[in-house]
Amino acid sequence: MKFVFDLDGTLCFDGMTMSKDLQKVLLTAPKYGHEIIFITACSYRDCLSILEGELRKLTVVSLNGGEVFQDERLVSQYRIPSSALRTIVSYCDIYNLPYFIDDTFNYAIQNSE
């Protein structure tokens, strides 16, 4: 059986840590033939502080499904085409709209404030 858990607010309440007891329980599931999958709107970079040790080897779906990691390796990625990204950023710049662009390990932000 597959168990899918959201990290933010479900397994991690402070945005930085997961209880040691919960980590132990999650790591026992694969021993019984179950698969644990973590999902998050955050980037993989932001998950690394939450997922310690063996938890990092489990499947992590980050950026709202934009990237999938297994055993700490990127196995699937969806990227917005460069031309579309340029159009979106240009529109935001023209109308002074804030934006946040995130990927695996880098990000860009433009804030009008």
FIKOLGU-257854 format. One record per atom (N, C-alpha, C): residue in three letters; x, y, z; atom name. Coordinates in pm, 1 decimal, decimal comma. Each point is the difference from the previous one (the first is absolute). Layout:
BEGIN
{"ALA"; {X; Y; Z}; "CA"}
...
//
This chain:
BEGIN
{"MET"; {83,7; -116,9; 0,0}; "N"}
{"MET"; {-83,7; 116,9; 0,0}; "CA"}
{"MET"; {88,9; 124,3; 0,0}; "C"}
{"LYS"; {-48,2; 102,9; -68,7}; "N"}
{"LYS"; {71,3; 127,7; -2,6}; "CA"}
{"LYS"; {-66,6; 96,7; 96,8}; "C"}
{"PHE"; {82,2; 64,1; 80,3}; "N"}
{"PHE"; {-47,1; 103,4; 91,4}; "CA"}
{"PHE"; {61,7; 131,9; -44,1}; "C"}
{"VAL"; {-84,1; 98,1; -28,2}; "N"}
{"VAL"; {45,6; 130,1; -48,3}; "CA"}
{"VAL"; {-30,0; 104,4; 107,1}; "C"}
{"PHE"; {104,6; 71,2; 40,0}; "N"}
{"PHE"; {-13,2; 100,0; 106,3}; "CA"}
{"PHE"; {47,2; 136,4; -47,8}; "C"}
{"ASP"; {-79,5; 101,6; 27,9}; "N"}
{"ASP"; {43,1; 137,3; -19,6}; "CA"}
{"ASP"; {94,8; 34,4; 114,5}; "C"}
{"LEU"; {107,2; 68,0; -29,1}; "N"}
{"LEU"; {95,2; 36,6; 105,4}; "CA"}
{"LEU"; {-49,4; 118,2; 83,0}; "C"}
{"ASP"; {-36,9; 106,7; -67,3}; "N"}
{"ASP"; {-30,9; 126,6; 66,7}; "CA"}
{"ASP"; {-133,5; -5,8; 73,1}; "C"}
{"GLY"; {5,9; 6,0; 131,2}; "N"}
{"GLY"; {-120,2; 1,3; 81,0}; "CA"}
{"GLY"; {-59,2; -136,3; 29,2}; "C"}
{"THR"; {54,6; -104,1; -60,5}; "N"}
{"THR"; {-47,7; -135,7; 25,5}; "CA"}
{"THR"; {103,7; -78,4; 79,2}; "C"}
{"LEU"; {121,5; -5,3; -52,0}; "N"}
{"LEU"; {109,2; -69,0; 69,7}; "CA"}
{"LEU"; {97,3; 97,9; 64,2}; "C"}
{"CYS"; {-3,5; 122,8; -45,8}; "N"}
{"CYS"; {92,6; 103,0; 48,4}; "CA"}
{"CYS"; {-81,7; 125,3; 30,6}; "C"}
{"PHE"; {4,2; 41,4; 125,3}; "N"}
{"PHE"; {-84,8; 112,3; 40,5}; "CA"}
{"PHE"; {74,8; 131,7; 15,8}; "C"}
{"ASP"; {131,7; -5,2; 8,0}; "N"}
{"ASP"; {76,4; 123,8; 17,0}; "CA"}
{"ASP"; {77,5; 38,2; -125,7}; "C"}
{"GLY"; {-18,3; -76,4; -108,1}; "N"}
{"GLY"; {68,8; 28,6; -125,0}; "CA"}
{"GLY"; {144,4; -43,9; -4,1}; "C"}
{"MET"; {47,9; -62,5; 108,9}; "N"}
{"MET"; {141,9; -36,0; 4,7}; "CA"}
{"MET"; {28,0; -140,8; 50,5}; "C"}
{"THR"; {-87,1; -56,4; 82,2}; "N"}
{"THR"; {32,4; -128,3; 62,7}; "CA"}
{"THR"; {-119,1; -95,3; -0,1}; "C"}
{"MET"; {33,6; -127,7; 13,8}; "N"}
{"MET"; {-98,4; -105,4; 17,2}; "CA"}
{"MET"; {41,4; -77,1; 124,6}; "C"}
{"SER"; {-95,1; -37,9; 82,2}; "N"}
{"SER"; {35,2; -67,0; 125,2}; "CA"}
{"SER"; {75,8; -130,3; -26,4}; "C"}
{"LYS"; {91,9; -31,3; 87,3}; "N"}
{"LYS"; {80,1; -122,8; -12,1}; "CA"}
{"LYS"; {-89,9; -123,5; 5,2}; "C"}
{"ASP"; {-102,7; 2,4; 84,6}; "N"}
{"ASP"; {-92,3; -113,5; 9,4}; "CA"}
{"ASP"; {-72,1; -22,4; -132,8}; "C"}
{"LEU"; {-44,7; 106,8; -61,3}; "N"}
{"LEU"; {-68,1; -10,7; -128,5}; "CA"}
{"LEU"; {95,1; -52,1; -107,6}; "C"}
{"GLN"; {124,1; 47,1; 1,6}; "N"}
{"GLN"; {98,7; -48,2; -96,1}; "CA"}
{"GLN"; {18,4; -151,2; 11,9}; "C"}
{"LYS"; {9,4; -48,8; 121,6}; "N"}
{"LYS"; {17,8; -144,1; 23,0}; "CA"}
{"LYS"; {-117,7; -79,4; -54,9}; "C"}
{"VAL"; {-120,8; 48,1; 26,0}; "N"}
{"VAL"; {-120,2; -69,0; -49,2}; "CA"}
{"VAL"; {-0,6; -3,9; -152,6}; "C"}
{"LEU"; {29,0; 112,2; -63,0}; "N"}
{"LEU"; {0,5; 5,8; -146,2}; "CA"}
{"LEU"; {103,0; -95,0; -59,9}; "C"}
{"LEU"; {113,5; -14,0; 65,5}; "N"}
{"LEU"; {105,8; -87,5; -51,8}; "CA"}
{"LEU"; {-30,4; -148,1; 19,8}; "C"}
{"THR"; {-96,3; -34,4; 83,4}; "N"}
{"THR"; {-36,4; -141,5; 15,6}; "CA"}
{"THR"; {-92,1; -47,0; -112,3}; "C"}
{"ALA"; {-74,7; 88,9; -61,3}; "N"}
{"ALA"; {-97,5; -37,9; -103,4}; "CA"}
{"ALA"; {61,4; -80,1; -115,1}; "C"}
{"PRO"; {113,7; 42,6; -57,6}; "N"}
{"PRO"; {58,4; -78,7; -109,2}; "CA"}
{"PRO"; {37,8; -143,0; 41,7}; "C"}
{"LYS"; {30,0; -20,7; 125,5}; "N"}
{"LYS"; {34,5; -134,4; 48,1}; "CA"}
{"LYS"; {-119,0; -95,0; -10,3}; "C"}
{"TYR"; {-121,4; 55,6; -6,8}; "N"}
{"TYR"; {-122,2; -79,2; -12,1}; "CA"}
{"TYR"; {-57,6; 5,3; -141,7}; "C"}
{"GLY"; {81,8; 45,7; -95,6}; "N"}
{"GLY"; {-42,2; 2,5; -139,7}; "CA"}
{"GLY"; {-76,6; 123,6; -42,7}; "C"}
{"HIS"; {-5,4; 101,4; 83,9}; "N"}
{"HIS"; {-71,8; 122,9; -33,8}; "CA"}
{"HIS"; {97,1; 104,0; -55,9}; "C"}
{"GLU"; {-53,9; 88,6; -80,8}; "N"}
{"GLU"; {80,3; 108,9; -55,6}; "CA"}
{"GLU"; {-47,1; 131,6; 60,6}; "C"}
{"ILE"; {95,0; 79,6; 45,1}; "N"}
{"ILE"; {-29,2; 132,9; 54,2}; "CA"}
{"ILE"; {38,6; 103,2; -105,3}; "C"}
{"ILE"; {-90,5; 92,1; -27,3}; "N"}
{"ILE"; {23,9; 107,8; -95,7}; "CA"}
{"ILE"; {-30,5; 131,7; 70,4}; "C"}
{"PHE"; {92,1; 93,6; -11,4}; "N"}
{"PHE"; {-19,8; 133,3; 56,4}; "CA"}
{"PHE"; {-34,0; 95,5; -113,2}; "C"}
{"ILE"; {-96,5; 87,9; 22,4}; "N"}
{"ILE"; {-34,1; 101,4; -98,9}; "CA"}
{"ILE"; {7,4; 137,5; 65,6}; "C"}
{"THR"; {32,3; 99,5; -81,0}; "N"}
{"THR"; {10,0; 136,1; 51,9}; "CA"}
{"THR"; {-5,2; 100,9; -114,2}; "C"}
{"ALA"; {-47,1; 117,7; 30,4}; "N"}
{"ALA"; {6,3; 110,3; -95,4}; "CA"}
{"ALA"; {140,3; 60,0; -1,9}; "C"}
{"CYS"; {76,2; -26,3; 103,8}; "N"}
{"CYS"; {135,7; 55,0; 13,2}; "CA"}
{"CYS"; {96,3; -66,6; -97,8}; "C"}
{"SER"; {116,2; 60,0; -14,1}; "N"}
{"SER"; {105,5; -60,0; -81,3}; "CA"}
{"SER"; {65,9; -114,4; 77,3}; "C"}
{"TYR"; {69,7; -84,1; -72,0}; "N"}
{"TYR"; {73,9; -109,4; 63,4}; "CA"}
{"TYR"; {102,4; 56,8; 98,1}; "C"}
{"ARG"; {60,5; 110,4; -37,8}; "N"}
{"ARG"; {97,7; 68,7; 85,1}; "CA"}
{"ARG"; {-58,5; 25,7; 138,8}; "C"}
{"ASP"; {-124,4; 45,4; 4,3}; "N"}
{"ASP"; {-63,6; 32,2; 127,7}; "CA"}
{"ASP"; {-39,6; -123,6; 79,4}; "C"}
{"CYS"; {-10,3; -114,0; -65,4}; "N"}
{"CYS"; {-35,0; -125,7; 68,9}; "CA"}
{"CYS"; {119,1; -61,9; 71,6}; "C"}
{"LEU"; {119,1; 33,0; -42,9}; "N"}
{"LEU"; {118,9; -66,5; 53,7}; "CA"}
{"LEU"; {17,6; 20,9; 149,6}; "C"}
{"SER"; {-41,9; 114,4; 51,4}; "N"}
{"SER"; {13,6; 23,3; 144,1}; "CA"}
{"SER"; {-103,0; -79,7; 79,9}; "C"}
{"ILE"; {-109,1; -36,5; -63,2}; "N"}
{"ILE"; {-105,8; -76,3; 66,5}; "CA"}
{"ILE"; {27,2; -149,7; -7,4}; "C"}
{"LEU"; {40,9; -46,4; -117,3}; "N"}
{"LEU"; {22,2; -143,0; -22,6}; "CA"}
{"LEU"; {144,0; -35,4; 32,7}; "C"}
{"GLU"; {17,8; -68,3; 109,2}; "N"}
{"GLU"; {134,4; -35,8; 45,4}; "CA"}
{"GLU"; {32,5; -144,8; -36,3}; "C"}
{"GLY"; {128,3; -28,3; -17,1}; "N"}
{"GLY"; {49,1; -136,3; -17,0}; "CA"}
{"GLY"; {-72,5; -79,9; -106,1}; "C"}
{"GLU"; {-51,2; -116,8; 39,4}; "N"}
{"GLU"; {-64,5; -93,0; -92,3}; "CA"}
{"GLU"; {-129,2; 54,7; -60,2}; "C"}
{"LEU"; {-62,2; 96,8; 64,3}; "N"}
{"LEU"; {-122,7; 58,1; -55,1}; "CA"}
{"LEU"; {25,7; 65,2; -135,1}; "C"}
{"ARG"; {120,0; 50,4; -21,7}; "N"}
{"ARG"; {34,4; 64,3; -127,1}; "CA"}
{"ARG"; {1,0; -98,8; -115,6}; "C"}
{"LYS"; {12,9; -127,1; 29,4}; "N"}
{"LYS"; {4,6; -101,3; -105,8}; "CA"}
{"LYS"; {-139,1; -38,4; -49,4}; "C"}
{"LEU"; {-103,2; 38,6; 74,8}; "N"}
{"LEU"; {-136,8; -29,8; -40,3}; "CA"}
{"LEU"; {-42,0; 95,8; -111,9}; "C"}
{"THR"; {-112,1; -27,3; -62,9}; "N"}
{"THR"; {-47,9; 83,7; -109,6}; "CA"}
{"THR"; {-48,0; 134,9; 53,6}; "C"}
{"VAL"; {46,5; 107,4; -64,1}; "N"}
{"VAL"; {-40,2; 136,5; 35,0}; "CA"}
{"VAL"; {-52,2; 66,8; -127,0}; "C"}
{"VAL"; {-124,1; 43,4; 3,9}; "N"}
{"VAL"; {-60,4; 74,2; -110,5}; "CA"}
{"VAL"; {-3,6; 146,1; 43,7}; "C"}
{"SER"; {78,3; 83,4; -67,2}; "N"}
{"SER"; {12,5; 140,3; 41,3}; "CA"}
{"SER"; {-55,0; 93,9; -107,1}; "C"}
{"LEU"; {-5,5; 126,8; 35,2}; "N"}
{"LEU"; {-46,6; 105,6; -90,7}; "CA"}
{"LEU"; {-134,8; -34,5; -62,5}; "C"}
{"ASN"; {-92,7; -46,8; 84,5}; "N"}
{"ASN"; {-136,0; -35,2; -45,7}; "CA"}
{"ASN"; {0,2; -99,4; -115,7}; "C"}
{"GLY"; {90,1; -94,8; 4,6}; "N"}
{"GLY"; {7,2; -102,7; -104,2}; "CA"}
{"GLY"; {98,7; 31,1; -110,4}; "C"}
{"GLY"; {65,4; 113,5; 7,6}; "N"}
{"GLY"; {95,9; 39,1; -103,8}; "CA"}
{"GLY"; {125,9; -84,4; -1,2}; "C"}
{"GLU"; {34,5; -58,2; 114,4}; "N"}
{"GLU"; {119,7; -84,8; 9,1}; "CA"}
{"GLU"; {-29,3; -120,7; 88,5}; "C"}
{"VAL"; {63,9; -111,0; -35,5}; "N"}
{"VAL"; {-10,2; -121,0; 81,1}; "CA"}
{"VAL"; {141,0; -50,7; 25,9}; "C"}
{"PHE"; {28,6; -26,4; 127,1}; "N"}
{"PHE"; {129,7; -53,0; 41,5}; "CA"}
{"PHE"; {-20,4; -137,7; 61,5}; "C"}
{"GLN"; {90,6; -91,5; -32,1}; "N"}
{"GLN"; {3,5; -131,0; 64,0}; "CA"}
{"GLN"; {145,2; -29,9; 32,4}; "C"}
{"ASP"; {23,6; -45,3; 120,1}; "N"}
{"ASP"; {135,9; -30,5; 44,5}; "CA"}
{"ASP"; {92,4; 120,2; -20,2}; "C"}
{"GLU"; {-53,2; 118,4; 27,2}; "N"}
{"GLU"; {72,5; 127,7; -9,4}; "CA"}
{"GLU"; {39,5; 38,1; -142,0}; "C"}
{"ARG"; {-63,6; -61,9; -99,4}; "N"}
{"ARG"; {30,7; 30,5; -140,6}; "CA"}
{"ARG"; {-125,3; 50,7; -70,0}; "C"}
{"LEU"; {18,2; 99,3; -83,6}; "N"}
{"LEU"; {-109,5; 52,3; -80,0}; "CA"}
{"LEU"; {-37,1; -103,5; -105,9}; "C"}
{"VAL"; {-125,5; -45,8; 0,2}; "N"}
{"VAL"; {-42,7; -101,6; -96,4}; "CA"}
{"VAL"; {-105,5; 52,5; -97,0}; "C"}
{"SER"; {-61,5; 112,9; 32,2}; "N"}
{"SER"; {-100,9; 57,4; -88,2}; "CA"}
{"SER"; {-5,6; 150,2; 24,9}; "C"}
{"GLN"; {-15,9; 74,2; -109,2}; "N"}
{"GLN"; {-4,2; 145,6; 14,1}; "CA"}
{"GLN"; {-85,0; 59,5; -111,4}; "C"}
{"TYR"; {-84,4; 94,0; 36,3}; "N"}
{"TYR"; {-76,0; 76,7; -97,8}; "CA"}
{"TYR"; {44,3; 145,0; 12,1}; "C"}
{"ARG"; {40,3; 57,5; -111,3}; "N"}
{"ARG"; {43,0; 139,9; -0,8}; "CA"}
{"ARG"; {-89,9; 81,3; -91,6}; "C"}
{"ILE"; {-25,5; 122,1; 40,8}; "N"}
{"ILE"; {-71,1; 92,9; -87,1}; "CA"}
{"ILE"; {95,6; 34,4; -114,1}; "C"}
{"PRO"; {-46,1; -4,7; -124,5}; "N"}
{"PRO"; {87,6; 35,5; -112,2}; "CA"}
{"PRO"; {58,8; 140,2; 18,5}; "C"}
{"SER"; {124,8; 16,8; -41,9}; "N"}
{"SER"; {71,4; 127,6; 17,3}; "CA"}
{"SER"; {-76,5; 118,2; -57,8}; "C"}
{"SER"; {-57,9; -18,7; -117,8}; "N"}
{"SER"; {-72,7; 111,7; -62,9}; "CA"}
{"SER"; {-120,6; 40,7; 85,0}; "C"}
{"ALA"; {-69,3; -96,2; 57,1}; "N"}
{"ALA"; {-114,8; 31,1; 86,6}; "CA"}
{"ALA"; {46,5; 69,9; 127,3}; "C"}
{"LEU"; {110,5; -46,3; 56,2}; "N"}
{"LEU"; {53,4; 62,2; 121,1}; "CA"}
{"LEU"; {38,5; 145,7; -26,2}; "C"}
{"ARG"; {65,8; 24,6; -113,3}; "N"}
{"ARG"; {37,7; 137,9; -34,3}; "CA"}
{"ARG"; {-124,0; 89,0; -13,9}; "C"}
{"THR"; {-104,1; -52,9; -60,6}; "N"}
{"THR"; {-124,3; 76,1; -16,9}; "CA"}
{"THR"; {-62,5; 32,6; 135,5}; "C"}
{"ILE"; {-4,3; -97,6; 87,8}; "N"}
{"ILE"; {-58,4; 20,1; 133,1}; "CA"}
{"ILE"; {79,4; 103,4; 79,6}; "C"}
{"VAL"; {132,5; -13,6; 1,5}; "N"}
{"VAL"; {84,9; 93,8; 74,4}; "CA"}
{"VAL"; {-11,5; 140,3; -58,7}; "C"}
{"SER"; {-1,4; 10,4; -132,0}; "N"}
{"SER"; {-13,6; 130,1; -65,2}; "CA"}
{"SER"; {-132,2; 66,5; 39,3}; "C"}
{"TYR"; {-106,4; -75,6; -1,1}; "N"}
{"TYR"; {-131,4; 51,9; 39,9}; "CA"}
{"TYR"; {4,1; 49,6; 144,6}; "C"}
{"CYS"; {58,6; -78,7; 87,9}; "N"}
{"CYS"; {10,7; 39,7; 141,3}; "CA"}
{"CYS"; {82,9; 126,8; 15,9}; "C"}
{"ASP"; {108,0; 9,8; -76,3}; "N"}
{"ASP"; {84,8; 119,5; 7,5}; "CA"}
{"ASP"; {-73,7; 124,2; -50,7}; "C"}
{"ILE"; {-70,9; -14,0; -111,5}; "N"}
{"ILE"; {-73,1; 113,6; -57,3}; "CA"}
{"ILE"; {-103,0; 54,5; 98,9}; "C"}
{"TYR"; {-70,6; -89,3; 65,6}; "N"}
{"TYR"; {-107,6; 41,4; 90,7}; "CA"}
{"TYR"; {41,7; 0,6; 147,0}; "C"}
{"ASN"; {130,7; -8,9; 21,9}; "N"}
{"ASN"; {56,5; 4,9; 134,8}; "CA"}
{"ASN"; {-67,4; -100,8; 94,5}; "C"}
{"LEU"; {-15,4; -122,7; -49,1}; "N"}
{"LEU"; {-60,9; -107,4; 78,8}; "CA"}
{"LEU"; {109,1; -83,7; 65,6}; "C"}
{"PRO"; {-15,1; -30,5; 126,4}; "N"}
{"PRO"; {100,2; -84,9; 65,2}; "CA"}
{"PRO"; {-7,7; -143,1; -53,1}; "C"}
{"TYR"; {113,9; -67,6; -3,0}; "N"}
{"TYR"; {1,1; -140,6; -40,1}; "CA"}
{"TYR"; {110,4; -73,6; 73,7}; "C"}
{"PHE"; {-14,5; -128,9; 2,4}; "N"}
{"PHE"; {98,2; -88,6; 61,9}; "CA"}
{"PHE"; {16,5; -118,6; -92,8}; "C"}
{"ILE"; {120,6; -22,0; -47,6}; "N"}
{"ILE"; {29,7; -111,5; -90,1}; "CA"}
{"ILE"; {90,3; -95,7; 75,7}; "C"}
{"ASP"; {-39,6; -124,8; 5,1}; "N"}
{"ASP"; {74,4; -98,5; 79,1}; "CA"}
{"ASP"; {34,5; -120,3; -86,3}; "C"}
{"ASP"; {116,6; -58,5; 25,7}; "N"}
{"ASP"; {34,3; -128,8; -59,4}; "CA"}
{"ASP"; {70,3; -82,9; 106,0}; "C"}
{"THR"; {69,4; -103,2; -41,0}; "N"}
{"THR"; {56,9; -95,5; 94,4}; "CA"}
{"THR"; {81,6; 65,7; 110,1}; "C"}
{"PHE"; {97,9; 81,0; -37,2}; "N"}
{"PHE"; {89,2; 56,5; 100,6}; "CA"}
{"PHE"; {15,1; 151,4; -8,1}; "C"}
{"ASN"; {-64,4; 65,2; -95,6}; "N"}
{"ASN"; {13,0; 144,4; -16,6}; "CA"}
{"ASN"; {-137,8; 64,6; -6,1}; "C"}
{"TYR"; {-4,2; 128,2; 22,7}; "N"}
{"TYR"; {-125,5; 72,7; -14,1}; "CA"}
{"TYR"; {27,4; 144,8; -36,6}; "C"}
{"ALA"; {-102,9; 64,6; -52,7}; "N"}
{"ALA"; {7,2; 142,3; -32,5}; "CA"}
{"ALA"; {-126,6; 64,8; 53,3}; "C"}
{"ILE"; {14,5; 120,1; 50,8}; "N"}
{"ILE"; {-116,2; 70,1; 55,4}; "CA"}
{"ILE"; {3,4; 145,2; -44,7}; "C"}
{"GLN"; {-116,7; 52,1; -29,2}; "N"}
{"GLN"; {-15,0; 141,5; -28,6}; "CA"}
{"GLN"; {-119,7; 43,9; 80,7}; "C"}
{"ASN"; {22,9; 93,9; 88,2}; "N"}
{"ASN"; {-106,1; 46,1; 87,8}; "CA"}
{"ASN"; {-11,1; 150,4; -13,7}; "C"}
{"SER"; {-120,4; 46,9; -24,1}; "N"}
{"SER"; {-18,9; 143,8; -21,9}; "CA"}
{"SER"; {11,2; 81,6; 128,0}; "C"}
{"GLU"; {5,4; -65,6; 114,0}; "N"}
{"GLU"; {9,9; 72,3; 127,2}; "CA"}
{"GLU"; {143,1; 18,0; 43,1}; "C"}
//
